[in-house]
Amino acid sequence: MKKLFVSLFVTGAFLLVTIFSSSQALTATQKIGVVFSESSEKYANTTHPGGTYEGQAVSPKVDYSSTYNKELKAFFLYQQQGFNVEKIYEKDLNNLEALSQYDAIVFAYTVMMNHQQRENVKMYVRNGGGAIFAFQTARNESTKFPKAGQMDLSPLIYDVDSWVMEWDNLTEVFNARFIDDIVLGNSTVSNTNTVHPIIQNATKELGKSKLNLTKSDQEWVEIIKPWQGSTATPILYFSNYDYTSKPQTMKKNEFGAAHAIEYGKGRVVQIGFKIFDYISVDAKADWQDNENGVAYTTTRGDNDAKVFMKHALNWTTEDHKGNTPRHYKLSLYSGGVQSYVAPSGRFVFYSTVTVKNNGNVPSRGTLKVEIIDTNGHVVGQGHERYIPGLAADATTDNADRKDISTHSEKYQIFMPGNLAAGTYTIRTSFIEGRDDRKNVDEKFATIAEIKTLTRTKGSKKATIAAVPMFQDVATSNSGYYDIKNLHALGIIKGSNGKFNPQGTITRMQATEMVLRALGITASSSTSMNASDMKSSDYGYAVLATGLRYGIISLENGKMNAHQPLSRADMARALVNGFKLQGIANNTFSDVPTKPCLL
């Protein structure tokens, strides 16, 4: 019996060692990057006065603890846990291809990023990368680094002007809305359940059902709340505290202190408190401020924090088949439309327009209404309104206490009182994009509605009517609503009331459509060296402009303007026109298999 017991014991021990070794081997083969952000460290060490900016109070910027120390802790912690860790520097964030070589990237207090870096991080995660966002990731714009003696206007809120888009173009990765930065005193972070794999594995390793991280003094925490139906799952909570700077907002066990997020093919763990303050790391390095890698004396929970961070990283890098697609979907409609000669003698048009976000990503852009004559010229002043944020969440449980997935407003457009008799087009559209961004690929119309305004000779009123759909596109057609929207946007035209949905399009027609979608006007001053076209030829300006923007290319020195567009040409036009990017490893028998950057 004793021999049997020994045998079983040895067998069990062997299995455990085998499993542990194989887990270690997998961890060692995965490539982990830890970001070392020079501007984030420099920013931490600066101080700036407070003041007022465009009517908003700007708080003084005080000296923070070293960001570099947090980065060192992350690097040595994961290295000592057996991960294959490398340092990533700020410049590397400018290159999506460089980021794609990592299975996961750790952002330890990386508060500073520029627009392109945020875009690259977003695409990296969407394409399957893992990430740890450890406190206040990408909250500030690095190109607006504050100068000595001046107010700190680098926080993105001064640019985005809405907490809906708190992280600017990285926001949708978080699958959550920003609530507030809040001070907690004598606080505890813990889990309320063990359902999520990160918590299951952490509590199993620790041999207890609950993680406890406590801090006896006061600290700032970052409060976010997942969108309704989002893939952001709270896994740690701010479970207790003796003091909060925002008692009207903060409630115990209501807001997550850490969230597990699935976005596209990737996974992210967001952490809303300074978790590296709880962790001690024994390593020789050029530690700043004589910290030497030790945990803050006011914190407890070093081992809990270390084990949590290990399993958080494991979860982001594990082989999984999940894919949470991005779903951009807006609806737009107008009502109460009237048009008549006002007492002032001018012809007035007024209506109420509503735009609503029905998708799973936030939106922002300009609501635009134009009245257009038969020559394509705008009549009257038109109407524009920039909407800084349409939430991907219709609930009212937010800072504004109202549904901000919807924007509705009344407007009026004045036209000459002697408006010529005839039929005009009323185009109401939404141009997606931040209002201060200038690049053509960052702002384009995504949805529109068109109506007609008809005035008969001598009439004091105009008749408003819906524009009929193409005769040959039935509502049962799978592309009906897309075709209707592209028609309303003015991107496609049709002919004699028909669209010809099964027809082919020429290279010139496709170029013209992409230019319209991007809002680019064909330039008559642009030239090209195509052997089969002269500057006087129809469509020359369109194709020369398309060539300039990389939307179309020459084929053996020829434009072949009236030849059908190939699938390869279509892909090039969309990728170059809209500056699409992503690492593609899909294989096709008739396409080179070398991975390419899109």
C-alpha distance (Angstrom), angle and dihedral (degrees) to the residues before:
residue distance angle dihedral
M1 . . .
K2 3.78 . .
K3 3.80 90.5 .
L4 3.81 90.4 49.6
F5 3.81 90.8 51.0
V6 3.81 91.7 49.3
S7 3.78 90.3 47.2
L8 3.82 92.6 51.0
F9 3.78 90.8 45.4
V10 3.81 92.2 51.8
T11 3.81 91.7 45.4
G12 3.79 91.6 50.0
A13 3.77 92.1 46.6
F14 3.80 89.9 49.1
L15 3.81 91.1 52.2
L16 3.78 91.8 49.0
V17 3.80 91.5 49.1
T18 3.81 90.4 47.5
I19 3.82 92.7 50.1
F20 3.80 91.9 44.4
S21 3.81 91.9 47.2
S22 3.78 92.6 49.3
S23 3.80 90.5 48.9
Q24 3.80 89.6 49.8
A25 3.80 90.5 48.0
L26 3.80 91.2 52.7
T27 3.81 90.7 47.5
A28 3.80 91.2 50.0
T29 3.83 93.3 51.9
Q30 3.80 94.2 51.4
K31 3.77 113.8 91.1
I32 3.80 114.3 -132.3
G33 3.78 124.7 -172.0
V34 3.81 124.2 -158.1
V35 3.80 113.9 -160.3
F36 3.80 117.4 -128.8
S37 3.80 104.6 -165.8
E38 3.78 114.4 -165.7
S39 3.80 93.9 -169.5
S40 3.82 92.5 49.2
E41 3.83 90.3 54.1
K42 3.79 91.9 45.4
Y43 3.80 90.3 48.5
A44 3.81 91.9 51.1
N45 3.79 89.9 58.7
T46 3.82 97.8 49.3
T47 3.80 130.1 93.7
H48 3.79 125.6 -157.1
P49 3.80 135.8 -180.0
G50 3.79 124.0 -108.4
G51 3.79 125.5 -123.0
T52 3.79 142.7 130.1
Y53 3.79 128.0 -58.9
E54 3.83 119.9 -173.0
G55 3.77 90.1 -25.6
Q56 3.81 94.3 -47.5
A57 3.79 123.2 116.0
V58 3.81 112.4 -119.7
S59 3.79 114.7 -154.3
P60 3.82 120.1 -137.0
K61 3.80 113.6 -98.1
V62 3.82 110.6 -125.4
D63 3.79 130.1 -163.5
Y64 3.83 111.8 -82.7
S65 3.77 129.4 -158.1
S66 3.80 116.1 -91.0
T67 3.81 116.1 -70.6
Y68 3.79 88.7 -164.9
N69 3.80 89.8 63.6
K70 3.82 90.5 55.6
E71 3.80 89.9 49.9
L72 3.80 90.7 50.7
K73 3.80 90.7 49.2
A74 3.81 90.9 51.6
F75 3.79 91.7 47.8
F76 3.81 96.9 48.3
L77 3.82 94.3 38.1
Y78 3.79 93.4 57.5
Q79 3.78 92.5 39.1
Q80 3.81 90.8 54.2
Q81 3.80 89.6 47.3
G82 3.80 89.2 60.2
F83 3.79 101.5 -100.3
N84 3.79 122.0 140.9
V85 3.81 97.9 -116.6
E86 3.79 130.9 -174.7
K87 3.78 132.9 177.3
I88 3.80 117.9 -110.8
Y89 3.77 117.5 -161.2
E90 3.77 129.0 -148.0
K91 3.80 93.9 -103.3
D92 3.82 89.9 57.3
L93 3.80 89.9 65.6
N94 3.81 87.7 68.5
N95 3.81 91.1 68.3
L96 3.80 120.4 65.7
E97 3.80 91.7 -169.5
A98 3.81 90.1 56.0
L99 3.80 91.2 51.4
S100 3.80 93.2 48.0
Q101 3.81 92.7 70.2
Y102 3.83 90.4 70.6
D103 3.80 125.2 83.5
A104 3.80 89.4 -151.8
I105 3.79 138.0 -0.7
V106 3.81 125.2 -148.6
F107 3.80 118.2 -146.3
A108 3.80 107.6 -165.2
Y109 3.81 105.8 -168.8
T110 3.83 90.9 -35.2
V111 3.77 93.6 168.2
M112 3.83 96.5 158.7
M113 3.82 123.0 73.6
N114 3.78 136.1 138.9
H115 3.80 126.7 -130.4
Q116 3.81 96.0 -94.2
Q117 3.79 92.6 47.4
R118 3.81 91.4 52.3
E119 3.80 89.2 48.9
N120 3.81 91.6 50.7
V121 3.81 92.9 49.0
K122 3.80 89.6 50.2
M123 3.80 92.8 51.1
Y124 3.81 91.3 43.5
V125 3.81 90.6 58.1
R126 3.80 94.3 40.4
N127 3.81 89.4 54.8
G128 3.81 92.6 53.8
G129 3.79 107.3 -79.8
G130 3.79 122.9 140.2
A131 3.80 124.4 -132.5
I132 3.79 142.3 -175.9
F133 3.80 111.3 -151.1
A134 3.80 99.7 -164.9
F135 3.81 105.5 -171.0
Q136 3.82 130.6 -34.4
T137 3.78 95.8 0.6
A138 3.83 113.8 -173.4
R139 3.80 95.3 -10.4
N140 3.84 93.7 137.2
E141 3.81 135.2 54.7
S142 3.80 110.1 -121.6
T143 3.82 93.8 -158.7
K144 3.82 87.5 64.1
F145 3.78 95.8 52.8
P146 3.82 104.8 163.4
K147 3.79 118.8 -108.0
A148 3.79 121.9 -130.9
G149 3.79 113.1 -80.2
Q150 3.82 93.6 12.7
M151 3.80 131.7 105.4
D152 3.79 117.0 -90.3
L153 3.82 106.0 -111.2
S154 3.81 95.0 159.7
P155 3.86 95.5 103.7
L156 3.80 105.7 107.1
I157 3.79 92.9 -129.5
Y158 3.83 88.3 79.5
D159 3.82 88.7 59.0
V160 3.80 103.0 35.8
D161 3.83 94.6 39.5
S162 3.80 92.4 -156.5
W163 3.80 135.3 76.3
V164 3.82 86.5 -140.8
M165 3.82 87.2 74.9
E166 3.82 97.4 32.9
W167 3.83 92.9 145.9
D168 3.82 93.6 39.3
N169 3.82 111.4 -143.7
L170 3.83 91.5 -1.4
T171 3.83 92.4 58.0
E172 3.79 98.6 97.4
V173 3.82 91.5 60.3
F174 3.82 89.8 66.0
N175 3.84 92.9 57.4
A176 3.80 85.9 -152.0
R177 3.76 143.5 88.8
F178 3.77 122.7 -115.4
I179 3.81 113.9 -116.2
D180 3.81 108.4 177.2
D181 3.79 149.4 -58.2
I182 3.80 105.5 -101.8
V183 3.80 136.2 -177.8
L184 3.81 117.0 -129.1
G185 3.80 125.6 -170.3
N186 3.82 126.6 -153.1
S187 3.79 89.9 -3.6
T188 3.80 136.3 178.0
V189 3.80 127.7 -152.3
S190 3.79 116.3 -162.7
N191 3.79 143.7 141.2
T192 3.79 122.5 -97.2
N193 3.82 95.2 -158.0
T194 3.79 141.2 7.4
V195 3.81 100.0 -129.5
H196 3.80 99.8 113.4
P197 3.85 116.1 78.5
I198 3.82 92.0 -124.1
I199 3.81 91.1 58.3
Q200 3.81 93.4 38.0
N201 3.80 91.8 54.8
A202 3.80 94.7 41.0
T203 3.81 95.3 50.3
K204 3.80 90.5 44.2
E205 3.79 91.6 54.7
L206 3.80 92.2 44.3
G207 3.81 92.4 46.6
K208 3.80 94.9 -129.7
S209 3.79 137.9 91.5
K210 3.79 99.3 -125.4
L211 3.80 136.8 46.9
N212 3.81 115.9 -144.4
L213 3.78 125.3 -164.7
T214 3.79 114.7 173.1
K215 3.79 133.8 -175.6
S216 3.80 119.1 -169.1
D217 3.80 98.2 -162.2
Q218 3.81 130.4 52.2
E219 3.79 125.2 -74.8
W220 3.79 139.8 171.2
V221 3.80 116.4 -110.5
E222 3.79 131.8 -171.3
I223 3.81 114.8 -124.1
I224 3.81 120.4 -157.5
K225 3.78 132.6 159.6
P226 3.84 125.9 -150.5
W227 3.77 117.1 -113.2
Q228 3.76 117.0 -105.8
G229 3.81 106.5 -79.5
S230 3.82 93.4 2.7
T231 3.80 127.4 146.2
A232 3.82 93.3 -119.1
T233 3.82 108.3 112.2
P234 3.83 121.7 -168.8
I235 3.82 108.2 -129.6
L236 3.81 100.5 167.9
Y237 3.80 125.2 33.5
F238 3.79 138.7 -157.9
S239 3.78 88.1 -114.8
N240 3.80 103.1 170.3
Y241 3.81 143.4 9.0
D242 3.79 139.9 155.7
Y243 3.80 96.1 -142.6
T244 3.80 137.9 28.2
S245 3.79 129.4 178.6
K246 3.84 90.4 -144.9
P247 3.83 108.4 43.2
Q248 3.80 90.8 162.6
T249 3.82 89.7 61.0
M250 3.79 106.9 28.0
K251 3.80 121.9 78.0
K252 3.78 127.1 171.6
N253 3.81 115.9 -101.4
E254 3.80 91.8 2.5
F255 3.80 102.6 98.5
G256 3.78 126.3 53.3
A257 3.79 119.2 -117.7
A258 3.83 88.9 -164.9
H259 3.80 131.7 18.0
A260 3.79 133.5 -161.7
I261 3.81 107.6 -143.2
E262 3.79 133.4 -170.9
Y263 3.80 116.3 -158.5
G264 3.78 123.4 170.0
K265 3.80 105.9 -41.3
G266 3.79 93.8 -29.4
R267 3.79 138.6 83.8
V268 3.79 131.0 -138.7
V269 3.79 134.6 -172.7
Q270 3.80 111.7 -154.5
I271 3.81 117.8 -161.5
G272 3.80 118.9 -164.1
F273 3.80 100.0 -167.7
K274 3.81 135.6 56.0
I275 3.79 96.5 -89.7
F276 3.81 95.4 167.9
D277 3.82 89.0 63.2
Y278 3.84 85.7 69.5
I279 3.80 94.7 51.4
S280 3.81 130.4 85.6
V281 3.79 119.6 -158.3
D282 3.80 123.1 -172.3
A283 3.79 106.2 -146.4
K284 3.79 138.5 122.7
A285 3.81 109.8 -115.1
D286 3.78 142.0 129.5
W287 3.81 93.3 -81.8
Q288 3.78 115.2 -174.3
D289 3.83 126.7 -129.1
N290 3.83 91.6 14.4
E291 3.83 91.1 -77.1
N292 3.84 93.9 136.3
G293 3.80 93.0 -164.8
V294 3.80 97.0 -68.3
A295 3.80 125.1 139.6
Y296 3.78 118.5 -105.9
T297 3.81 111.9 -88.8
T298 3.83 90.4 -126.1
T299 3.81 92.4 60.8
R300 3.80 133.8 83.2
G301 3.80 127.3 -172.5
D302 3.79 105.3 65.2
N303 3.80 96.1 151.9
D304 3.80 93.8 41.5
A305 3.80 89.5 53.4
K306 3.82 93.1 47.6
V307 3.79 94.1 49.6
F308 3.80 91.2 45.5
M309 3.81 91.2 52.0
K310 3.80 91.4 49.1
H311 3.78 94.4 53.2
A312 3.79 92.0 40.6
L313 3.80 88.9 58.3
N314 3.82 91.7 43.6
W315 3.81 89.7 54.4
T316 3.80 93.3 51.5
T317 3.81 92.5 50.2
E318 3.79 102.7 39.6
D319 3.78 118.5 115.0
H320 3.79 107.1 -100.0
K321 3.78 135.8 156.0
G322 3.79 97.3 -141.3
N323 3.78 121.6 133.8
T324 3.79 123.6 178.0
P325 3.80 104.4 -171.1
R326 3.77 122.9 -144.8
H327 3.80 109.4 -111.4
Y328 3.81 114.1 -162.9
K329 3.79 109.9 -177.0
L330 3.78 129.6 155.8
S331 3.79 130.4 172.9
L332 3.78 123.5 -153.8
Y333 3.79 130.7 -173.8
S334 3.79 139.8 157.3
G335 3.77 130.4 -148.2
G336 3.80 141.3 174.7
V337 3.80 89.5 45.5
Q338 3.82 116.4 177.7
S339 3.79 136.7 157.8
Y340 3.80 129.3 -172.1
V341 3.80 145.2 134.1
A342 3.81 107.5 -76.5
P343 3.85 124.7 -145.1
S344 3.80 86.9 -101.0
G345 3.79 88.0 66.5
R346 3.80 94.3 -113.5
F347 3.76 124.3 118.4
V348 3.81 107.3 -114.1
F349 3.78 129.7 -162.0
Y350 3.79 121.0 -169.7
S351 3.77 138.1 172.1
T352 3.81 145.2 149.5
V353 3.79 115.3 -109.8
T354 3.80 126.8 -165.8
V355 3.79 128.3 -167.1
K356 3.81 119.8 -172.5
N357 3.78 133.6 -172.7
N358 3.82 110.0 -132.8
G359 3.81 96.3 165.0
N360 3.79 136.0 88.2
V361 3.82 96.9 -108.8
P362 3.81 128.0 66.6
S363 3.77 119.9 -108.2
R364 3.80 138.3 -156.7
G365 3.75 134.2 176.0
T366 3.78 149.4 108.9
L367 3.78 124.2 -53.5
K368 3.79 106.4 -145.8
V369 3.82 132.4 -173.9
E370 3.81 122.8 -173.1
I371 3.79 134.3 172.6
I372 3.80 109.6 -146.0
D373 3.81 129.8 -166.5
T374 3.79 125.7 -141.8
N375 3.81 90.7 -88.6
G376 3.77 92.3 57.5
H377 3.81 94.7 -106.4
V378 3.80 121.7 138.4
V379 3.81 114.5 -116.4
G380 3.80 118.3 -150.1
Q381 3.78 127.0 -5.8
G382 3.81 99.8 -57.8
H383 3.79 124.3 -148.0
E384 3.81 131.2 -96.8
R385 3.81 133.0 177.6
Y386 3.79 126.1 176.1
I387 3.81 112.9 -141.3
P388 3.84 109.0 -161.6
G389 3.80 96.0 -162.9
L390 3.80 141.5 11.0
A391 3.80 106.7 -176.2
A392 3.80 123.1 -134.5
D393 3.79 85.9 -131.2
A394 3.81 129.8 73.7
T395 3.81 96.5 -161.0
T396 3.80 123.4 113.7
D397 3.80 94.0 -142.3
N398 3.78 95.3 108.9
A399 3.78 142.0 95.2
D400 3.81 91.7 -80.4
R401 3.83 94.2 47.3
K402 3.79 90.9 -136.5
D403 3.78 141.5 87.1
I404 3.78 104.7 -86.6
S405 3.77 96.5 175.6
T406 3.82 84.9 88.1
H407 3.79 132.6 58.0
S408 3.80 121.7 -170.0
E409 3.78 128.9 175.5
K410 3.78 143.6 162.7
Y411 3.78 119.1 -128.1
Q412 3.79 141.6 167.6
I413 3.79 134.8 -150.5
F414 3.80 122.5 -155.3
M415 3.79 121.0 -147.1
P416 3.81 132.6 177.4
G417 3.78 113.6 -71.1
N418 3.79 89.0 -130.1
L419 3.80 91.4 58.7
A420 3.78 105.7 166.2
A421 3.78 118.1 -109.3
G422 3.77 112.9 -101.9
T423 3.79 143.8 80.5
Y424 3.80 122.5 -59.4
T425 3.81 132.1 -173.6
I426 3.80 120.1 -121.5
R427 3.80 107.4 -155.7
T428 3.81 118.5 -170.5
S429 3.79 112.5 -175.1
F430 3.79 143.2 164.9
I431 3.82 117.7 -134.7
E432 3.79 108.6 -157.4
G433 3.80 117.3 -141.4
R434 3.78 145.4 72.5
D435 3.79 109.4 -66.4
D436 3.82 96.0 -128.1
R437 3.81 96.3 50.1
K438 3.80 111.9 105.0
N439 3.82 105.7 -172.3
V440 3.80 113.6 108.2
D441 3.81 92.7 -133.5
E442 3.82 92.0 57.5
K443 3.81 99.2 58.6
F444 3.78 124.9 45.2
A445 3.80 138.6 142.1
T446 3.79 113.1 -97.2
I447 3.80 105.5 174.3
A448 3.79 136.4 18.9
E449 3.77 145.6 170.2
I450 3.79 126.0 -152.1
K451 3.78 131.8 -160.7
T452 3.80 132.7 169.6
L453 3.79 126.5 -117.3
T454 3.80 113.0 -158.1
R455 3.78 124.8 -172.1
T456 3.77 120.9 -173.4
K457 3.78 119.8 -149.8
G458 3.82 112.4 -77.3
S459 3.81 94.2 3.9
K460 3.81 120.5 138.9
K461 3.80 91.5 -153.5
A462 3.78 137.2 48.5
T463 3.78 129.1 -138.1
I464 3.80 117.2 -125.3
A465 3.82 119.6 -154.1
A466 3.79 139.8 167.4
V467 3.80 116.7 -104.0
P468 3.81 110.7 -113.2
M469 3.79 118.6 -119.5
F470 3.81 121.4 -116.8
Q471 3.79 111.1 -72.0
D472 3.81 93.6 -128.2
V473 3.83 97.5 50.5
A474 3.80 112.0 82.2
T475 3.78 123.3 -162.5
S476 3.81 86.9 -114.8
N477 3.81 89.7 64.1
S478 3.81 109.0 108.4
G479 3.80 89.7 -134.6
Y480 3.80 96.0 46.7
Y481 3.82 98.3 112.0
D482 3.80 93.9 40.3
I483 3.80 91.4 50.8
K484 3.81 90.4 46.0
N485 3.80 91.2 51.0
L486 3.82 94.6 46.6
H487 3.80 88.6 49.6
A488 3.81 91.1 50.5
L489 3.81 89.9 48.7
G490 3.80 89.4 53.7
I491 3.79 92.3 -120.5
I492 3.81 94.9 119.0
K493 3.79 124.3 35.3
G494 3.78 112.4 -176.5
S495 3.81 123.4 -160.5
N496 3.81 131.6 -102.5
G497 3.80 91.0 -8.6
K498 3.80 93.2 -53.4
F499 3.79 133.2 106.4
N500 3.82 102.0 -167.2
P501 3.84 93.8 -142.9
Q502 3.81 94.3 -169.2
G503 3.78 94.7 49.5
T504 3.80 127.7 104.3
I505 3.79 126.1 -113.1
T506 3.77 127.0 -135.8
R507 3.78 126.7 -125.9
M508 3.79 89.6 -107.4
Q509 3.82 94.1 49.9
A510 3.79 91.7 49.5
T511 3.80 92.3 48.9
E512 3.78 90.5 50.0
M513 3.82 91.8 50.9
V514 3.82 94.0 50.7
L515 3.81 91.0 48.0
R516 3.81 90.2 51.1
A517 3.81 90.9 48.8
L518 3.80 90.4 52.2
G519 3.80 92.5 45.0
I520 3.81 91.8 -120.2
T521 3.81 116.9 149.7
A522 3.80 115.2 -142.3
S523 3.81 108.3 -109.6
S524 3.79 118.8 -136.6
S525 3.82 89.6 -158.8
T526 3.82 93.1 60.9
S527 3.80 114.8 98.9
M528 3.79 136.0 -167.5
N529 3.78 137.1 -168.0
A530 3.82 100.7 -123.4
S531 3.81 114.9 149.1
D532 3.82 93.5 -150.3
M533 3.83 99.0 51.4
K534 3.79 137.6 62.8
S535 3.80 124.8 -158.2
S536 3.81 89.0 -110.5
D537 3.82 93.3 57.6
Y538 3.79 120.0 110.0
G539 3.80 110.6 -96.0
Y540 3.81 94.9 15.8
A541 3.83 94.2 124.4
V542 3.82 91.4 47.4
L543 3.81 93.7 51.5
A544 3.81 94.6 41.0
T545 3.81 89.4 52.4
G546 3.81 90.3 46.2
L547 3.81 89.9 51.1
R548 3.80 90.1 51.0
Y549 3.81 91.5 54.9
G550 3.81 93.8 43.5
I551 3.81 92.8 -113.7
I552 3.79 92.7 124.6
S553 3.81 132.8 16.9
L554 3.78 137.0 -156.7
E555 3.80 120.6 -98.7
N556 3.80 109.8 -142.4
G557 3.79 89.3 -29.1
K558 3.80 93.8 -48.1
M559 3.80 130.9 106.3
N560 3.84 96.4 -153.6
A561 3.79 86.9 -159.5
H562 3.79 97.0 -179.2
Q563 3.79 98.2 42.4
P564 3.83 118.9 106.3
L565 3.81 116.1 -89.4
S566 3.81 112.2 -108.8
R567 3.81 123.4 -138.2
A568 3.81 89.3 -111.9
D569 3.82 90.2 53.1
M570 3.80 89.5 48.8
A571 3.81 91.6 53.2
R572 3.80 91.6 48.5
A573 3.81 92.4 48.7
L574 3.81 93.4 51.7
V575 3.81 96.6 42.2
N576 3.81 95.9 45.8
G577 3.78 96.1 36.1
F578 3.79 97.1 50.2
K579 3.84 95.2 29.2
L580 3.79 91.7 -122.6
Q581 3.78 115.6 -176.5
G582 3.77 138.8 -177.3
I583 3.78 140.3 122.6
A584 3.80 109.5 -92.3
N585 3.80 124.1 -162.8
N586 3.80 98.3 164.4
T587 3.78 112.7 132.1
F588 3.80 127.8 -142.1
S589 3.78 124.0 179.9
D590 3.80 91.7 -128.7
V591 3.82 98.1 42.2
P592 3.85 125.6 72.0
T593 3.80 109.6 -96.7
K594 3.82 96.6 -141.2
P595 3.84 107.7 119.8
C596 3.76 110.1 -107.3
L597 3.76 137.9 -163.6
L598 3.80 111.7 -117.8
